[in-house]
Amino acid sequence: PAGDDHNNETDPNECETSIMTIQQPATTTDINVNANEQPDEPDEPNEPRGAANTSVKTKPKWWKQKSRRRGTKSQRRVLNRMMEHGTVIPKLPPYGTFFDLDALFLTPETNTNTNTNTNTHSLDTDDLTDPSTTVGRTTDHKKNLTVEIGFGDGSNLLACAQKYPERRFIGVDVYQPGVCAALSAIETALEDEDDAAIREAEQPQQTDPSQRQAETVTVSNSPPTATATKTVRAYQNVRIYGGDGIKLLRSLPSGSVSTVLITFPDPFPNAGDEDCRIVQHETLVDIERVLNPKTGVFLLATDAVCFDDWTRLLLNQSNSVKQLANTCDKGAATTDGCRLWEEVAPRSRDEWLPVVSKYEEKGIREGRQTHLQCWKLCERGTN
């Protein structure tokens, strides 16, 4: 699945499969973002961008039931209101186009451009599979973009967004009640801001001439830029998409993401279900393409030993495939010019996983340990 916190009844540590057998990935189905419509039955898997269509295993019945679950009526009303506010990403751009991230993070209050085509821009389809291309790449390093796939109820996503208001965050999850819970928290924060502004406006003005004079002196001695500071609304740096996280990755410009974060995905520990896991070779290709080639990192948090081993195995196998292809091209065994995955020490949890979710708490009570991985891309030097 798209990184959704799992409720599988099987103990993730009781893995019945050999992780050495790598099968083709499954393509998940977007949940219906429109709160007024019932989710449709899943269609046949679409051909991935830039890749040939392959045989795909159907998701287990329990996962389909969970991913299709709708929020309550009140939750869906919140979803519609926040969609009008601009926090919700209603749909992905058409094939061959990527999101214009600057336009995506505009709010209705600041977006005065009536051109409906500002949210996407066309790119050559080769850019979908070429990680080294610079087309559509975000060059403003002040606008770091973090994509969290499977944010659950959004508590960790919103905590990071509040802690780093200068960064951008996109949260993705297929579970509509969890999506609506995150949107409800954002709406509550905005309402609290409005109430505080009203109370401040209703406070009586200073009438004492001495106090008024002191206030005037204070303002006159303040830096000129102090009066020009713009108030940033709560969670203005957050966008949420209710659907497949891998499909969203394929809609982002190359090199535009500083961090891809997958938190406690469904481990699918049963034998034969390995190809349902979110991390597959094709997934790693998508992650590699969107990551900033110099500063981008891929972070994983899981309490399932089988999923932890699976991810590390696939990343190492990806390096082996690249080295083999590079050797065939150059006619000699060499890693020159290869962009290989390298595991590094995970960042402090306070930076990217400050919240201990209810699921993680449950795992700790049941004796499961949280495993953290941090990977970055390193380009080997050329002769």
Secondary structure as GFF3:
##gff-version 3
##sequence-region A 1 383
A	DSSP	alpha_helix	61	67	.	.	.	ID=ss1
A	DSSP	alpha_helix	73	85	.	.	.	ID=ss2
A	DSSP	beta_strand	97	99	.	.	.	ID=ss3
A	DSSP	alpha_helix	101	104	.	.	.	ID=ss4
A	DSSP	three_ten_helix	116	119	.	.	.	ID=ss5
A	DSSP	beta_strand	120	122	.	.	.	ID=ss6
A	DSSP	three_ten_helix	125	128	.	.	.	ID=ss7
A	DSSP	beta_strand	145	149	.	.	.	ID=ss8
A	DSSP	alpha_helix	155	163	.	.	.	ID=ss9
A	DSSP	beta_strand	168	173	.	.	.	ID=ss10
A	DSSP	alpha_helix	176	202	.	.	.	ID=ss11
A	DSSP	alpha_helix	209	220	.	.	.	ID=ss12
A	DSSP	three_ten_helix	224	228	.	.	.	ID=ss13
A	DSSP	beta_strand	238	242	.	.	.	ID=ss14
A	DSSP	alpha_helix	245	249	.	.	.	ID=ss15
A	DSSP	beta_strand	259	263	.	.	.	ID=ss16
A	DSSP	three_ten_helix	274	276	.	.	.	ID=ss17
A	DSSP	alpha_helix	281	290	.	.	.	ID=ss18
A	DSSP	beta_strand	297	302	.	.	.	ID=ss19
A	DSSP	alpha_helix	305	330	.	.	.	ID=ss20
A	DSSP	beta_strand	339	344	.	.	.	ID=ss21
A	DSSP	alpha_helix	349	352	.	.	.	ID=ss22
A	DSSP	alpha_helix	358	365	.	.	.	ID=ss23
A	DSSP	beta_strand	371	379	.	.	.	ID=ss24
###
